Amino acid sequence: MSSEKYSQEFDEQELYNEEVEEISSYGINESEIEEYARFLGMDPESSIDRDLLWIAKKGLMEPVPANWQALKDSNDNIIYYNTLTKVRTH
């Protein structure tokens, strides 16, 4: 996951034309936890930060806010999509 965030308005039909899967029940693996830890500014290789990886795991397990969907495209990129405003954020 890149630390650079961006939002883009787009047509809802475009979302459904993309190959995406809902990730609410998606299993979280160790590499995803480490990637999110880096996004948060941790160093998963550091013994100090390694003991704090539970924070990254908990963050990945939190539900998305109301009106938002967490989706994963065919390239395993996570897309957050707001069903009211039709905005998506990577």
C-alpha positions as CSV (number, residue, x, y, z in Angstrom):
1,M,0.0,0.0,0.0
2,S,1.5,3.3,-1.0
3,S,1.7,6.1,1.6
4,E,0.5,8.4,-1.1
5,K,-3.2,8.7,-1.0
6,Y,-5.5,10.1,-3.7
7,S,-9.2,10.4,-4.3
8,Q,-10.9,10.4,-7.6
9,E,-14.6,10.8,-8.5
10,F,-15.8,8.3,-11.1
11,D,-18.9,6.8,-12.5
12,E,-20.3,3.9,-10.4
13,Q,-20.6,1.8,-13.5
14,E,-16.8,2.0,-13.9
15,L,-16.4,0.3,-10.5
16,Y,-18.6,-2.6,-11.5
17,N,-16.7,-3.0,-14.8
18,E,-13.5,-3.5,-12.8
19,E,-12.8,-7.0,-11.4
20,V,-13.1,-6.5,-7.7
21,E,-13.9,-8.6,-4.7
22,E,-15.2,-7.4,-1.3
23,I,-12.6,-7.9,1.3
24,S,-14.7,-7.8,4.4
25,S,-14.1,-11.5,4.9
26,Y,-10.6,-11.5,3.2
27,G,-8.0,-13.3,5.3
28,I,-5.1,-11.1,6.5
29,N,-1.7,-12.5,6.0
30,E,1.7,-11.6,7.5
31,S,2.9,-9.7,4.5
32,E,-0.2,-7.5,4.4
33,I,0.3,-6.7,8.1
34,E,3.9,-5.8,7.5
35,E,3.0,-3.7,4.5
36,Y,0.4,-1.8,6.5
37,A,2.9,-1.4,9.4
38,R,5.3,0.3,6.9
39,F,2.4,2.5,5.8
40,L,1.9,3.5,9.4
41,G,5.6,4.3,9.7
42,M,6.8,1.2,11.5
43,D,9.8,-0.9,10.6
44,P,8.6,-4.6,10.8
45,E,12.3,-5.7,10.8
46,S,13.0,-3.8,14.0
47,S,12.6,-5.8,17.2
48,I,10.8,-2.9,18.8
49,D,8.3,-2.4,16.0
50,R,7.9,-6.1,15.5
51,D,6.3,-6.2,19.0
52,L,3.8,-3.6,17.8
53,L,2.6,-5.4,14.7
54,W,-0.6,-6.2,16.5
55,I,-1.5,-2.5,16.0
56,A,-1.3,-2.9,12.2
57,K,-3.2,-6.1,12.3
58,K,-6.0,-4.5,14.4
59,G,-6.1,-1.6,12.0
60,L,-6.6,-3.9,9.1
61,M,-9.4,-5.7,10.9
62,E,-11.4,-2.6,11.7
63,P,-14.6,-2.1,9.7
64,V,-14.8,0.6,7.2
65,P,-17.1,3.6,8.0
66,A,-20.7,3.7,7.0
67,N,-21.3,4.2,3.2
68,W,-17.8,2.9,2.4
69,Q,-16.8,-0.4,0.9
70,A,-13.4,-2.0,0.9
71,L,-12.8,-3.8,-2.4
72,K,-9.8,-5.5,-3.9
73,D,-9.1,-5.4,-7.7
74,S,-7.5,-8.1,-9.8
75,N,-4.1,-6.7,-9.0
76,D,-4.7,-7.0,-5.2
77,N,-4.9,-3.2,-4.8
78,I,-7.3,-2.1,-2.1
79,I,-10.0,0.4,-3.2
80,Y,-12.1,2.2,-0.7
81,Y,-15.4,3.3,-2.4
82,N,-18.0,5.6,-1.0
83,T,-21.4,4.6,-2.2
84,L,-23.0,8.0,-1.6
85,T,-20.4,10.3,-3.1
86,K,-19.1,7.9,-5.7
87,V,-15.5,8.7,-4.7
88,R,-12.8,6.1,-4.4
89,T,-9.6,6.2,-2.5
90,H,-6.6,4.0,-3.0
